[in-house]
Amino acid sequence: MTSSVSPRPRYVPAELSDEALVERAQVELLHSTVAYEELMRRYQRTVFNVCARYLGNERDADDVCQEVMLKVLHGLKQFEGKAKFKTWLYSITYNECITQYRKDKRKKRLYDALSLDPQEEALPDPAPLLAEHVNLDRILVHVNPVDREILVLRFVAELEFQEISQIMHLGLSATKMRYKRALEKLRNHLDSPF
């Protein structure tokens, strides 16, 4: 007697598009994380790089990356596909970076109010910056966080202006203007004598 239940179809996650992986992950998540893991494998390094450059250190970037992956895991069932998965992912990343940045800013104000040196209290970052990122990191230190966010989304995440405007909740023309101004400020800083 043979069973009428056919075996589950096998698939190779790396061969599927983001959209196909999202669909599979939405169906599988209660039973399997294969599709979700492939999505995270594809974007983990870039998400980390975006966070590290936005936040300025790898320790916070690692924490934010973990938070982003959890939010994606829990939010994937509700993802409707109105935007690309990549845009949705970077929107979550952007929002988590802003949250972490605000926490750091509040902590610094508290240290200042208590007349403590935040450098004394902070543990040294054990991992040195990756050599390929040093130059960009050094440049981004010289721009304010508002300008840094758009430059990171454009150069690190390699997003199109339309995607950046969706993530930042700005109009397309406002996004382009903000990008242009951020670049001008950066150029002016780099051209000025030290």
C-alpha positions in Angstrom: 0.0 0.0 0.0 1.5 3.3 -1.0 0.8 6.6 0.6 -1.1 9.3 -1.3 0.8 12.1 0.5 3.5 13.4 -1.8 6.8 14.5 -0.2 7.5 18.2 0.3 9.0 19.8 -2.7 12.7 20.6 -2.2 14.1 23.9 -3.3 17.4 25.7 -3.2 16.9 29.0 -1.3 19.9 30.7 -2.9 18.3 30.3 -6.3 15.0 32.1 -5.4 14.3 35.8 -5.7 13.6 37.9 -2.6 9.9 37.9 -3.4 9.8 34.1 -3.7 11.7 33.7 -0.4 9.3 36.1 1.3 6.3 34.1 0.1 8.0 30.8 1.3 9.0 32.3 4.6 5.5 33.5 5.3 4.1 30.0 4.7 7.0 28.2 6.5 7.8 30.3 9.5 5.9 28.2 12.0 7.7 25.1 10.8 11.0 26.2 9.2 13.2 29.2 8.9 15.1 28.2 5.8 13.7 30.9 3.5 14.0 33.5 6.3 17.7 32.5 6.9 18.5 32.9 3.2 17.0 36.4 3.2 19.0 37.4 6.2 22.2 35.8 4.7 21.8 38.0 1.6 21.4 41.2 3.5 23.2 40.7 6.8 26.5 42.3 5.8 25.0 45.3 4.2 22.6 45.9 7.1 25.5 45.7 9.5 27.5 48.1 7.4 24.6 50.6 7.3 24.3 50.4 11.1 28.0 50.7 11.7 28.4 53.7 9.5 25.2 55.4 10.8 26.0 54.7 14.5 29.7 55.0 14.3 30.7 51.8 16.1 30.5 48.1 15.5 29.2 47.1 19.0 26.0 49.2 18.6 25.7 48.1 15.0 25.8 44.4 16.0 23.1 45.0 18.6 20.9 46.9 16.1 21.4 44.2 13.5 20.1 41.6 15.9 17.1 43.7 16.7 16.5 44.2 12.9 16.6 40.4 12.3 14.1 39.8 15.1 11.8 42.5 13.8 11.9 41.0 10.3 11.3 37.5 11.7 8.2 38.7 13.7 7.0 41.1 10.9 7.4 38.9 7.9 3.9 37.4 8.2 2.4 40.9 7.9 4.7 42.0 5.1 2.3 42.8 2.2 4.8 43.3 -0.6 3.7 46.9 -1.3 7.4 47.7 -1.5 10.4 45.5 -2.3 11.6 43.4 0.6 14.9 45.2 0.4 13.2 48.6 0.9 11.1 47.2 3.8 14.3 45.7 5.4 16.2 49.0 5.2 13.2 50.9 6.5 13.4 48.7 9.6 17.1 49.2 9.8 16.9 52.9 9.4 14.2 53.2 12.2 16.3 51.0 14.5 19.4 53.1 13.9 17.5 56.2 14.7 16.2 54.6 17.9 19.7 53.6 18.9 21.1 57.0 18.1 18.5 58.7 20.3 19.3 56.3 23.1 23.0 57.1 22.8 22.3 60.8 22.7 20.1 60.6 25.8 22.9 58.6 27.5 25.5 61.2 26.6 23.3 64.0 27.9 22.9 62.0 31.2 26.7 61.6 31.5 27.2 65.3 30.8 24.6 66.2 33.4 26.3 64.0 35.9 29.7 65.3 34.8 30.9 61.9 33.9 33.2 61.2 30.9 31.3 58.7 28.7 34.6 57.5 27.4 35.6 56.3 30.9 32.4 54.3 31.3 32.4 52.7 27.8 34.1 49.4 27.2 36.6 49.5 24.3 35.4 48.1 21.1 37.2 44.8 20.7 36.9 44.6 16.9 38.9 47.1 14.8 37.1 48.7 11.9 37.3 46.7 8.7 40.0 48.0 6.5 37.7 48.5 3.5 35.4 50.8 5.5 38.0 53.0 7.2 38.0 55.8 4.6 34.3 56.1 4.4 33.9 55.9 8.1 36.4 58.7 8.6 34.6 60.8 6.1 31.1 60.2 7.6 32.4 61.2 11.0 32.5 64.8 9.7 28.9 65.1 8.8 26.0 65.4 11.2 23.6 62.4 11.7 20.9 64.0 9.6 23.2 64.2 6.6 24.9 60.9 7.4 21.6 58.9 7.2 20.9 59.7 3.6 24.6 59.2 2.5 24.6 55.8 4.2 21.4 54.7 2.6 22.7 55.9 -0.8 26.3 54.7 -0.7 26.3 51.7 1.8 22.8 50.3 1.2 23.0 51.3 -2.5 19.3 52.3 -2.5 17.6 54.3 -5.2 16.2 57.7 -4.3 12.6 56.4 -4.5 13.5 53.7 -1.9 15.3 56.2 0.3 12.2 58.5 0.1 10.0 55.7 1.2 12.3 54.7 4.1 12.7 58.3 5.3 9.0 59.3 4.7 10.0 62.2 2.5 8.9 63.2 -1.0 11.2 62.2 -3.9 12.3 65.8 -4.6 12.9 66.5 -0.9 15.1 63.3 -0.7 17.1 64.4 -3.7 17.6 67.9 -2.3 18.6 66.6 1.1 21.1 64.3 -0.6 22.5 67.1 -2.7 22.9 69.4 0.4 24.6 66.5 2.4 27.1 66.0 -0.4 27.8 69.7 -0.6 28.5 69.9 3.1 30.7 66.9 2.9 32.7 68.4 0.0 33.0 71.7 1.7 34.4 70.0 4.8 36.8 67.9 2.8 38.0 70.9 0.7 38.6 73.1 3.8 42.1 73.2 5.3 42.6 71.3 8.5 
